[in-house]
């Protein structure tokens, strides 16, 4: 594992959510940090010693980790999905509730990942779980909306697909990552999505939803 103790890594550990820290209620120790990022042990939780970042508030990191991304492509992908599905949710329910859904969905998503791998000392970064919550709410509120979708079958097809099928396929694809060494927190995606569905059910019971106009959305379907 070719990671050195530099400023970028220190910043990442200080502000990213780490399952071991959430479960233990304290920052990583220096031994846990060294064994994880130098020794390559992703489950070094439980090793005693002084804290690596003694001033870190581990629960606050559940929020700050949503604003960290591993690459420009990671950030762009999240922003694209947020634009496609978040636009109508924000318009229908207002900025306040939309922001609450996003932030709480991100926290719930991270906790779902923690439940599946509580001994992990690997940081969780990205807003995919929060965006999955928005997508879950969209599924309930606007199931019949047709989304222009790019589908790859060795060549590209542009089709309008009902959001209910598009989002259910996306959710099902997350389970293909279970047990795979993909580096993707599949449980966070599923946890955030389920949370969004539950919130969407509550919202829908409070009044009739109006269907937005057809929108544009991406989906990559791998060939068999």
Backbone as numpy.savetxt, mean C-alpha at the origin, in Angstrom:
# Nx Ny Nz CAx CAy CAz Cx Cy Cz
23.61 -8.80 0.68 22.75 -7.61 0.68 23.64 -6.37 0.68
23.77 -5.71 -0.44 24.72 -4.63 -0.59 24.11 -3.29 -0.19
23.91 -3.12 1.10 23.38 -1.87 1.63 24.34 -1.37 2.69
24.74 -0.13 2.61 25.68 0.43 3.57 24.97 1.40 4.49
25.62 1.72 5.57 25.03 2.61 6.56 25.26 4.06 6.13
24.48 4.54 5.15 24.63 5.89 4.65 23.44 6.74 5.07
23.44 7.99 4.61 22.39 8.92 5.03 21.01 8.48 4.53
20.95 7.96 3.30 19.66 7.53 2.75 19.06 6.39 3.56
19.90 5.44 3.93 19.42 4.31 4.72 19.00 4.76 6.11
19.77 5.66 6.70 19.42 6.17 8.02 18.07 6.89 7.98
17.85 7.69 6.93 16.57 8.38 6.76 15.43 7.38 6.61
15.67 6.34 5.81 14.65 5.31 5.59 14.25 4.64 6.89
15.23 4.22 7.68 14.94 3.52 8.93 14.27 4.45 9.94
14.61 5.74 9.89 14.01 6.69 10.83 12.54 6.96 10.56
12.11 6.87 9.30 10.75 7.31 8.96 9.86 6.22 8.36
10.40 5.06 8.08 9.59 3.98 7.53 9.04 3.10 8.64
7.86 2.52 8.40 7.29 1.56 9.35 8.03 0.23 9.21
8.35 -0.38 10.34 9.05 -1.66 10.37 8.26 -2.60 11.28
7.81 -3.75 10.77 6.97 -4.64 11.57 7.52 -4.95 12.96
8.80 -5.26 13.06 9.41 -5.57 14.36 9.23 -4.43 15.34
9.42 -3.20 14.87 9.28 -2.04 15.73 7.84 -1.88 16.20
6.88 -2.11 15.31 5.47 -1.96 15.67 5.09 -2.99 16.72
5.52 -4.22 16.54 5.18 -5.30 17.48 5.87 -5.10 18.83
7.15 -4.74 18.79 7.91 -4.58 20.03 7.68 -3.23 20.71
7.17 -2.25 19.96 6.92 -0.93 20.52 8.18 -0.13 20.77
9.24 -0.39 20.01 10.49 0.36 20.18 11.29 0.29 18.88
12.23 1.22 18.68 13.03 1.20 17.44 13.95 -0.01 17.37
14.44 -0.28 16.18 15.41 -1.35 16.01 16.65 -1.10 16.87
17.20 -2.16 17.40 18.48 -2.04 18.09 19.60 -1.98 17.06
20.78 -1.59 17.52 21.92 -1.53 16.62 22.25 -2.90 16.06
22.10 -3.95 16.86 22.37 -5.30 16.38 21.35 -5.72 15.33
20.07 -5.40 15.55 19.04 -5.73 14.56 19.30 -4.99 13.25
19.69 -3.73 13.37 20.00 -2.93 12.18 21.17 -3.55 11.41
22.23 -3.87 12.11 23.42 -4.42 11.45 23.13 -5.78 10.81
22.43 -6.64 11.55 22.14 -7.97 11.02 21.20 -7.92 9.82
20.32 -6.92 9.78 19.38 -6.78 8.66 20.05 -6.20 7.43
20.71 -5.07 7.59 21.19 -4.33 6.43 22.65 -4.63 6.05
23.36 -5.30 6.92 24.72 -5.74 6.59 24.76 -7.26 6.44
24.14 -7.95 7.39 24.15 -9.41 7.36 23.10 -10.02 6.46
22.09 -9.23 6.06 21.07 -9.73 5.14 20.01 -10.59 5.79
19.80 -10.46 7.11 18.77 -11.24 7.81 17.51 -10.39 7.93
16.43 -10.70 7.19 15.23 -9.87 7.23 14.35 -10.13 8.45
14.73 -11.08 9.29 13.93 -11.40 10.48 14.82 -11.41 11.72
15.58 -10.33 11.89 16.52 -10.25 13.00 15.89 -9.69 14.27
14.57 -9.66 14.32 13.85 -9.07 15.45 14.12 -9.84 16.74
14.24 -9.10 17.85 14.40 -9.74 19.15 15.80 -9.68 19.72
16.72 -9.02 19.02 18.09 -8.93 19.50 18.25 -7.71 20.39
18.80 -7.92 21.57 18.94 -6.85 22.56 20.05 -5.89 22.19
20.00 -4.72 22.84 21.04 -3.73 22.65 20.47 -2.34 22.59
21.35 -1.34 22.49 20.88 0.05 22.39 20.16 0.30 21.08
19.23 1.26 21.10 18.44 1.57 19.91 19.27 2.26 18.85
18.99 1.93 17.61 19.67 2.57 16.49 19.19 4.00 16.31
17.88 4.22 16.45 17.28 5.56 16.32 16.43 5.81 17.56
17.06 6.18 18.68 16.32 6.27 19.95 15.18 7.27 19.96
15.21 8.27 19.07 14.15 9.28 19.05 12.99 8.95 18.16
13.01 7.80 17.52 11.96 7.45 16.57 10.65 7.10 17.27
9.53 7.64 16.77 8.20 7.29 17.25 7.64 6.24 16.28
7.65 4.99 16.70 7.38 3.89 15.76 5.96 3.94 15.21
4.98 4.38 16.01 3.60 4.43 15.52 3.42 5.56 14.51
4.12 6.66 14.70 4.05 7.76 13.74 4.59 7.33 12.38
5.52 6.38 12.39 6.10 5.90 11.14 5.06 5.20 10.26
3.95 4.75 10.83 2.88 4.17 10.03 2.32 5.20 9.05
2.40 6.48 9.42 1.95 7.56 8.54 3.06 8.03 7.61
4.23 8.29 8.17 5.31 8.85 7.37 5.79 7.88 6.28
5.65 6.58 6.52 6.10 5.60 5.53 5.30 5.69 4.24
4.08 6.22 4.31 3.25 6.34 3.11 3.83 7.34 2.11
4.68 8.22 2.58 5.21 9.28 1.71 6.64 8.98 1.26
7.09 7.75 1.46 8.40 7.30 1.00 8.20 6.32 -0.14
9.04 6.43 -1.16 8.95 5.53 -2.32 10.35 5.10 -2.74
10.41 3.90 -3.32 11.71 3.34 -3.65 12.31 3.86 -4.94
11.48 4.43 -5.83 11.97 4.89 -7.12 10.94 5.82 -7.74
11.33 6.61 -8.75 10.35 7.44 -9.46 9.23 6.62 -10.10
9.56 5.42 -10.59 8.53 4.56 -11.20 7.51 4.13 -10.15
7.97 3.81 -8.94 7.09 3.44 -7.84 6.13 4.59 -7.53
6.67 5.80 -7.45 5.86 6.98 -7.16 4.87 7.25 -8.29
5.34 7.16 -9.53 4.46 7.45 -10.68 3.30 6.46 -10.74
3.59 5.17 -10.52 2.53 4.17 -10.55 1.47 4.43 -9.51
1.89 4.78 -8.31 0.92 5.09 -7.25 0.09 6.32 -7.59
0.74 7.36 -8.10 0.02 8.58 -8.44 -0.99 8.33 -9.57
-0.62 7.47 -10.51 -1.53 7.17 -11.62 -2.80 6.49 -11.12
-2.66 5.48 -10.28 -3.82 4.79 -9.73 -4.64 5.72 -8.84
-3.96 6.59 -8.09 -4.66 7.52 -7.22 -5.47 8.51 -8.04
-4.91 8.96 -9.15 -5.62 9.90 -10.02 -6.85 9.24 -10.64
-6.70 8.01 -11.09 -7.80 7.33 -11.78 -8.97 7.09 -10.84
-8.69 6.54 -9.65 -9.77 6.11 -8.76 -10.08 7.12 -7.65
-9.14 7.98 -7.33 -9.38 8.92 -6.24 -10.18 10.13 -6.63
-10.15 10.46 -7.91 -10.81 11.67 -8.38 -12.29 11.69 -8.04
-12.99 10.61 -8.37 -14.44 10.55 -8.15 -14.79 10.40 -6.67
-13.96 9.67 -5.92 -14.22 9.53 -4.49 -14.10 10.88 -3.79
-13.07 11.64 -4.13 -12.91 12.97 -3.52 -14.05 13.89 -3.92
-14.46 13.84 -5.18 -15.53 14.70 -5.65 -16.85 14.39 -4.95
-17.13 13.11 -4.73 -18.42 12.71 -4.15 -18.48 12.93 -2.65
-17.37 12.67 -1.94 -17.42 12.69 -0.49 -16.66 13.83 0.17
-16.00 14.64 -0.64 -15.31 15.80 -0.08 -13.88 15.48 0.32
-13.07 16.53 0.42 -11.64 16.36 0.68 -11.37 15.78 2.06
-12.16 16.21 3.05 -11.91 15.76 4.42 -12.05 14.25 4.57
-13.20 13.72 4.13 -13.42 12.28 4.26 -12.51 11.48 3.33
-12.21 12.07 2.18 -11.28 11.41 1.26 -9.90 11.27 1.90
-9.42 12.33 2.53 -8.12 12.29 3.20 -8.15 11.30 4.35
-9.26 11.27 5.10 -9.38 10.33 6.21 -9.34 8.89 5.71
-10.05 8.60 4.63 -10.03 7.27 4.03 -8.61 6.89 3.62
-7.91 7.82 3.00 -6.56 7.57 2.51 -5.60 7.26 3.66
-5.59 8.11 4.67 -4.64 7.93 5.77 -4.97 6.71 6.62
-6.23 6.54 6.98 -6.60 5.36 7.77 -6.40 4.08 6.97
-6.71 4.14 5.68 -6.50 2.97 4.83 -5.04 2.58 4.77
-4.15 3.57 4.71 -2.72 3.28 4.70 -2.24 2.66 5.99
-2.76 3.14 7.11 -2.38 2.58 8.42 -2.88 1.14 8.54
-4.14 0.92 8.19 -4.70 -0.43 8.25 -3.93 -1.38 7.33
-3.56 -0.90 6.16 -2.81 -1.73 5.22 -1.46 -2.13 5.80
-0.76 -1.19 6.41 0.54 -1.51 7.02 0.38 -2.50 8.16
-0.67 -2.34 8.96 -0.89 -3.28 10.06 -1.22 -4.68 9.54
-1.90 -4.75 8.40 -2.19 -6.05 7.80 -0.88 -6.74 7.41
0.06 -5.98 6.89 1.37 -6.55 6.56 2.10 -7.00 7.82
2.00 -6.20 8.87 2.66 -6.55 10.14 2.11 -7.88 10.67
0.81 -8.09 10.55 0.21 -9.33 11.04 0.74 -10.55 10.29
1.05 -10.39 9.02 1.53 -11.54 8.24 3.02 -11.78 8.43
3.76 -10.78 8.88 5.21 -10.93 9.05 5.68 -10.09 10.23
5.27 -10.43 11.45 5.55 -9.58 12.61 7.02 -9.53 12.99
7.81 -10.49 12.59 9.22 -10.50 12.96 10.13 -9.84 11.95
9.55 -9.24 10.91 10.36 -8.63 9.86 11.02 -7.35 10.35
12.28 -7.16 9.97 13.00 -5.93 10.27 13.22 -5.11 9.00
12.48 -5.44 7.94 12.58 -4.74 6.66 11.56 -3.60 6.63
11.96 -2.38 6.28 11.03 -1.25 6.25 9.92 -1.43 5.22
8.74 -0.87 5.54 7.62 -0.81 4.62 7.53 0.61 4.09
7.54 0.78 2.78 7.42 2.13 2.22 6.39 2.11 1.09
5.86 3.28 0.80 4.92 3.41 -0.31 3.49 3.64 0.13
2.69 4.12 -0.81 1.30 4.46 -0.53 0.33 3.47 -1.16
0.83 2.32 -1.60 -0.04 1.38 -2.30 -1.20 0.90 -1.44
-0.97 0.69 -0.15 -2.05 0.25 0.73 -3.14 1.30 0.86
-2.74 2.57 0.98 -3.71 3.66 1.07 -4.51 3.77 -0.22
-3.82 3.64 -1.35 -4.49 3.72 -2.64 -5.41 2.52 -2.84
-5.01 1.37 -2.33 -5.88 0.20 -2.39 -7.18 0.44 -1.63
-7.11 1.19 -0.53 -8.32 1.53 0.22 -9.25 2.40 -0.63
-8.67 3.35 -1.35 -9.47 4.19 -2.25 -10.11 3.33 -3.35
-9.36 2.37 -3.86 -9.88 1.48 -4.89 -11.01 0.61 -4.35
-10.89 0.16 -3.12 -11.95 -0.63 -2.51 -13.23 0.15 -2.36
-13.11 1.41 -1.94 -14.29 2.27 -1.82 -14.90 2.53 -3.19
-14.06 2.68 -4.19 -14.54 2.90 -5.56 -15.34 1.70 -6.06
-14.87 0.51 -5.73 -15.57 -0.71 -6.14 -17.01 -0.71 -5.65
-17.22 -0.30 -4.42 -18.57 -0.31 -3.84 -19.40 0.86 -4.36
-18.79 2.03 -4.46 -19.54 3.23 -4.82 -19.84 3.32 -6.31
-18.93 2.83 -7.15 -19.09 2.99 -8.60 -18.79 1.68 -9.33
-19.49 0.60 -9.03 -19.16 -0.70 -9.62 -19.42 -0.78 -11.12
-20.35 0.02 -11.64 -20.72 -0.08 -13.05 -19.95 0.89 -13.94
-19.14 1.76 -13.35 -18.38 2.70 -14.16 -17.39 1.97 -15.06
-17.35 2.35 -16.32 -16.44 1.71 -17.26 -15.11 2.45 -17.30
-14.05 1.70 -17.16 -12.71 2.27 -17.11 -11.96 1.85 -18.37
-11.41 2.83 -19.07 -10.58 2.51 -20.22 -9.29 1.84 -19.74
-9.06 0.64 -20.19 -8.00 -0.18 -19.64 -7.07 -0.70 -20.73
-5.78 -0.61 -20.46 -4.78 -1.19 -21.36 -4.49 -2.60 -20.87
-4.70 -3.58 -21.74 -4.47 -4.98 -21.39 -3.38 -5.53 -22.30
-2.42 -6.22 -21.68 -1.30 -6.77 -22.44 -1.48 -8.27 -22.62
-1.51 -8.70 -23.88 -1.50 -10.12 -24.22 -0.40 -10.37 -25.27
0.78 -9.84 -24.99 1.83 -9.87 -25.99 1.70 -8.67 -26.93
0.48 -8.13 -27.01 0.19 -6.89 -27.71 -0.80 -6.12 -26.85
-1.02 -4.88 -27.15 -1.86 -4.03 -26.31 -3.27 -3.91 -26.86
-4.23 -4.03 -25.95 -5.64 -3.80 -26.28 -6.17 -2.69 -25.37
-7.00 -1.83 -25.94 -7.64 -0.78 -25.16 -9.12 -1.09 -25.09
-9.61 -1.38 -23.89 -11.00 -1.76 -23.71 -11.61 -1.01 -22.53
-12.92 -0.78 -22.61 -13.66 -0.24 -21.47 -14.20 -1.41 -20.65
-13.79 -1.47 -19.41 -14.16 -2.58 -18.53 -14.85 -2.01 -17.30
-15.91 -2.66 -16.86 -16.58 -2.23 -15.63 -15.61 -2.31 -14.47
-15.64 -1.30 -13.62 -14.68 -1.22 -12.52 -14.80 -2.41 -11.58
-15.99 -3.00 -11.46 -16.15 -4.13 -10.55 -15.24 -5.29 -10.98
-15.16 -5.54 -12.30 -14.31 -6.63 -12.78 -12.84 -6.24 -12.75
-12.56 -5.02 -13.11 -11.18 -4.55 -13.10 -10.57 -4.63 -11.71
-11.29 -4.16 -10.71 -10.76 -4.11 -9.35 -10.73 -5.49 -8.70
-11.70 -6.34 -9.01 -11.67 -7.70 -8.47 -10.50 -8.49 -9.05
-10.20 -8.28 -10.32 -9.04 -8.95 -10.92 -7.76 -8.44 -10.27
-7.67 -7.13 -10.08 -6.49 -6.56 -9.41 -6.29 -7.17 -8.03
-7.37 -7.27 -7.26 -7.27 -7.84 -5.91 -6.84 -9.30 -5.97
-7.41 -10.06 -6.91 -7.06 -11.47 -7.03 -5.59 -11.64 -7.40
-5.06 -10.74 -8.22 -3.66 -10.84 -8.63 -2.70 -10.69 -7.44
-3.15 -10.01 -6.39 -2.26 -9.83 -5.24 -1.93 -11.16 -4.56
-2.85 -12.11 -4.63 -2.62 -13.40 -3.98 -1.60 -14.25 -4.73
-1.29 -13.86 -5.96 -0.23 -14.56 -6.68 1.14 -14.24 -6.08
1.21 -13.17 -5.28 2.48 -12.77 -4.67 2.72 -13.46 -3.33
1.73 -14.19 -2.82 1.88 -14.87 -1.53 3.01 -15.90 -1.62
3.97 -15.76 -0.74 5.08 -16.69 -0.72 6.15 -16.42 -1.76
5.89 -15.46 -2.65 6.88 -15.13 -3.68 7.84 -14.08 -3.15
9.08 -14.18 -3.60 10.10 -13.23 -3.17 10.09 -12.01 -4.10
8.95 -11.29 -4.08 8.77 -10.17 -5.00 9.11 -8.84 -4.36
9.18 -8.80 -3.03 9.41 -7.54 -2.35 8.17 -6.67 -2.28
7.02 -7.21 -2.67 5.76 -6.47 -2.65 4.95 -6.91 -1.44
4.47 -5.95 -0.67 3.68 -6.25 0.53 2.23 -6.54 0.12
1.99 -7.75 -0.35 0.67 -8.11 -0.87 -0.41 -7.98 0.20
-0.08 -8.31 1.45 -1.07 -8.24 2.53 -1.51 -6.80 2.77
-0.61 -5.85 2.57 -0.98 -4.44 2.72 -1.98 -4.03 1.64
-1.77 -4.52 0.43 -2.71 -4.21 -0.66 -4.09 -4.78 -0.35
-4.12 -6.04 0.04 -5.40 -6.70 0.32 -6.07 -6.07 1.54
-5.29 -5.82 2.59 -5.85 -5.21 3.80 -6.43 -3.84 3.54
-5.70 -3.02 2.78 -6.21 -1.69 2.44 -7.46 -1.77 1.58
-7.47 -2.70 0.63 -8.62 -2.87 -0.27 -9.86 -3.27 0.51
-9.73 -4.23 1.41 -10.88 -4.68 2.21 -11.39 -3.55 3.09
-10.47 -2.79 3.68 -10.88 -1.64 4.49 -11.67 -0.64 3.65
-11.19 -0.37 2.44 -11.90 0.56 1.57 -13.28 0.06 1.19
-13.42 -1.24 0.96 -14.73 -1.82 0.66 -15.69 -1.60 1.83
-15.22 -1.85 3.05 -16.07 -1.67 4.22 -16.49 -0.21 4.38
-15.56 0.71 4.17 -15.90 2.13 4.25 -16.89 2.49 3.15
-16.69 1.96 1.95 -17.61 2.23 0.85 -19.02 1.75 1.15
-19.14 0.60 1.80 -20.46 0.08 2.17 -21.16 1.05 3.13
-20.41 1.55 4.12 -20.99 2.50 5.08 -21.42 3.77 4.36
-20.56 4.28 3.49 -20.89 5.50 2.77 -22.11 5.31 1.89
-22.18 4.20 1.21 -23.28 3.99 0.27 -24.62 3.90 0.99
-24.62 3.38 2.19 -25.87 3.27 2.95 -26.39 4.63 3.37
-25.55 5.64 3.34 -25.97 6.98 3.76 -26.63 7.77 2.65
-26.62 7.25 1.44 -27.25 7.97 0.35 -26.93 7.32 -0.97
-27.67 7.69 -2.00 -27.46 7.12 -3.32 -26.21 7.70 -3.96
-25.42 6.83 -4.55 -24.22 7.25 -5.27 -24.58 7.59 -6.70
-23.98 8.62 -7.24 -24.16 8.90 -8.67 -22.94 8.37 -9.41
-23.16 7.80 -10.55 -22.07 7.22 -11.33 -21.31 8.32 -12.05
-19.97 8.35 -11.97 -19.20 9.33 -12.71 -19.06 8.92 -14.16
-18.55 9.82 -14.98 -18.30 9.48 -16.38 -17.19 8.47 -16.48
-17.12 7.78 -17.63 -16.08 6.79 -17.84 -14.71 7.44 -17.68
-13.79 6.76 -17.04 -12.47 7.30 -16.79 -11.42 6.42 -17.43
-10.19 6.80 -17.27 -9.08 6.08 -17.88 -8.29 5.40 -16.78
-7.96 4.11 -16.97 -7.22 3.43 -15.93 -6.33 2.35 -16.48
-5.22 2.08 -15.79 -4.27 1.07 -16.29 -4.46 -0.26 -15.59
-4.20 -1.31 -16.31 -4.11 -2.64 -15.70 -3.20 -3.49 -16.58
-2.23 -4.12 -15.98 -1.36 -5.01 -16.72 -1.78 -6.43 -16.40
-2.24 -7.15 -17.39 -2.63 -8.55 -17.21 -1.56 -9.43 -17.81
-0.84 -10.20 -16.99 0.21 -11.06 -17.55 -0.37 -12.19 -18.37
0.34 -12.58 -19.40 -0.11 -13.68 -20.22 0.11 -14.99 -19.49
-0.69 -15.99 -19.80 -0.59 -17.28 -19.13 0.66 -18.02 -19.59
